[in-house]
Amino acid sequence: MAADLLAAPAARRDTRRPARGRVPAGVLLALLFIALTVVVVAFPGLFTSKGPLAADPLNVFQAPGAHHWLGTDELGRDVFSRTLYGARYSLYIGVAATAISVTVGVMAGLTAGLGGKVTDEVVARLLDVIASFPGILLAVVMITIVGRGIPTLIFALGLWSVPRYARIVRAETQVVRESGYVEQALTFGLSRGTLIWRHVLPHAVRSIPILATMGLGFSILYASSLSFLGLGAQPPSPEWGAMLSDGRNYVENAWWISVFPGIAIVAVVLAVTTVGRYLQRRLDNRDLI
Amino acid sequence: MSTVEAEGAAAAAAAPDEGRRRGRLAVAQAVARRLIGALLVLWAAATAAFLAVYAAPGNTAYILLGTSERSPQAVAAVTAQWHLDRPLVTQYVDYVTGLLHGNFGTSYALNAPVAQVIFSQLGPSLQLALAGAVVAVGLALLSSVATAGRPWPSKIANAVEVVLVSLPEFWVAILLLFGISFRLGWFPIAGAYGFPSLVLPALALGLGICGMLSQLLRNGIELSLEEPYSLTARARGVSDLSLRLRHSVRHAALPVIHLTGYIVGGLLGGVVIVEQVFSRPGIGQTTLNAVNSKDLPVVLGVALLGSFAYVVISTIVDILAFLIDPRLRFANRRL
C-alpha cells in the first residue's frame, strides 16, 4: 500500500497545459499561415505576375529589391515567384504521402488488432521491418528500383510512415477489444462489421488526425531533403529542395537563392508542427476529464 | 498469467532460492523472446532485399551488360557468371548464406563485392555520425539540465528547439558552410581532414536530433523534480545542480534510451544528406553514385546495413534497459 501512495504523484498530469477553449496566439498565427499557404497553392497568380520558369538572361543574380522582391537566380528567374509556386510541390507531396500512410496504417493496425494471434504477430513484425530501415535509405532503395520522380517519392514517404499510424491503431484496437462496452455490444447481437465500424474504429483512430498533422510536417521536410539530393522533383521545377540544390552552387555570390526557399520550408513545417502539438496537448487534456 | 506470479511469490516465500531461480528464468525468457524477435526482423529485412532485386524492373543481365552489347552469347555468359539461371529458391538460399558470411553480393557498376565497396567508405561516415550524436546528446543535456523547471529559460529553450526540429539538415549545412566557412574562414570548406572538418557537419547533423532529445529530457526532469524523492533529497541538503545531475537526468533518460534506435536511423539518413553538402567522402557519396548508376546491390547493401544497425542497437538497448530497470522486469513478467 505504501508503494501505491508513493507512486500516485508520478501519475499526476502536467498542470501547466493551456486552459480549455483558449487558443494560444502562436497557434492562431500558425493556422493563419497555413491558410495563406493554401491560398498561395490554389492561386499563386494572385501574388506574383512573374512565371516560375520564365528565364531572363539580362537580369541574372539580381539582389533582392523593388523589382524582384527576393532577387533572381542564375537564369534570371524570379526567386519570389519560384518560392510561391514551390509551395504546390511541398503540399502536394506531403498531403499525398500522409494520406497513403494513414490509410494503409489504419487498415494494417485494425487487421493486427482484430485478427488472430498469428495475423497480429505477422503484421507487427512486418511493421518492425519497415521501421528498421532508416527512412531516407528506404526511399533511396525504392527510387533506385522504380526510378526518380514525384510519384515514387510520395509512395516511399508514405510507406515509411505506415508503422507510426499502424502501431497506435493496433494498440488502441486491442484496448477497445478488451473493454466492457464492446463485450456488451456483442451481447446485443451486433454484427462484426457494425461492431468494428461503430464501436472499435472511432476509438482506435481518435489520435490519428494529430499524428497525421505532425506526420505532414515530417513528410514535407523529408520530401525537400530527397529533392535536394536530386531524387525527387527534378531541377527546372521550383521545388524548394531542388531550388536549394541549384542555389548552393552560387551561395557565395547570391545568398538569396539559397536562403528564401529554406525559410519557406521551415515556416511551413513549423506552422504544421505547432498546430499538431497544440492538438496533442488538447487530446492529453481531454483524457484527464 | 497472474497465477504464475502468485506461484512465484508462493515459491519465494517457501524457498528464497527457488523464487530467485524462477525470477532469473523469467528474465532469460524475456531476453530470449526479444532476441528471437530481432532475428526474425533481420531475416525478413534480408528477404525483402532479395525480393527487391528479383522484382526490380529490367533484365538483370541487360543492366549488367549496359547498353553496349546485347548479343545472345554475351547475355548467356553474364547469366551463367552471375548464377541468374539457377532456381529462385537456390538463389535465395545462396543470398542469405552469403549475408551470414558478410557477403552482400556484387556491385553491378564497380564489379567488386558490395561489402568491400561499403566498408572502404564507412570510416568517415561513422566518424560523422558519432560526432553528430555527441553534439545532439551533449547540447540536449546542457540545455535541459540548465533550463528545466525555470519558467522563462525553459520557454525560450523550448521555442528554439521547436525551430531546430523543423530545420532541414541540408539547409543548416548550407547556411553553416556559407556563414562560417566562406565568410569567416574558421573551418575547411570541404573534405574530411581531421577534427576541424568535422565540426560543422556534426552541428548540421546533430541540431535537429538535439531539439527533439532536449524537449523529452526537459519534460522528464521537470516531472522528476516534482517527485517526493526530489523533496527528500533537497531536505537532505542536496544542492540543486547535484539533484538535477544525479537524480533527475537519470529519471528522464529512461524514455530517451528507448529512442536510441530511432536516433541511429536519423543519424544514418542525415549522414547521406550532410556529406553531400560538405563534399565529404563516405557512405553518402557511395549511395548517391550507386543510385545514379542503378547499382541496386550497393544501395540495398547500405539500406540493409542501416537496418541491421538499427535492429542490433535497439535490441541491445532494450535488453540493457530491461536488466537495469527492475520495473520493466515486473511489468514484463505480468504479461
Interface residues (C-beta under 8 A of the other chain):
Chain A: L6 P9 A10 R12 D14 R125 L126 D128 V129 S132 F133 P134 G135 I136 L137 L138 V140 V141 I143 T144 I145 V146 G217 L221 S224 S225 F228 L229 G230 L231 G241 L244 R248 V251 E252 W255 S258 V259 G262 I265 V266 V269 L270 T273 T274 R277
Chain B: G37 L40 V41 A44 A45 A48 A52 A55 A56 P57 V162 V163 V165 S166 L167 P168 E169 F170 W171 I174 L175 L177 F178 F182 N219 E222 L223 E226 E227 P228 G261 V264 G265 G266 L268 G269 G270 V272 I273 Q276 V277 T287 L288 A290 V291 K294 D295 L296 V299 L300 V302 A303 G306 S307 Y310 V311
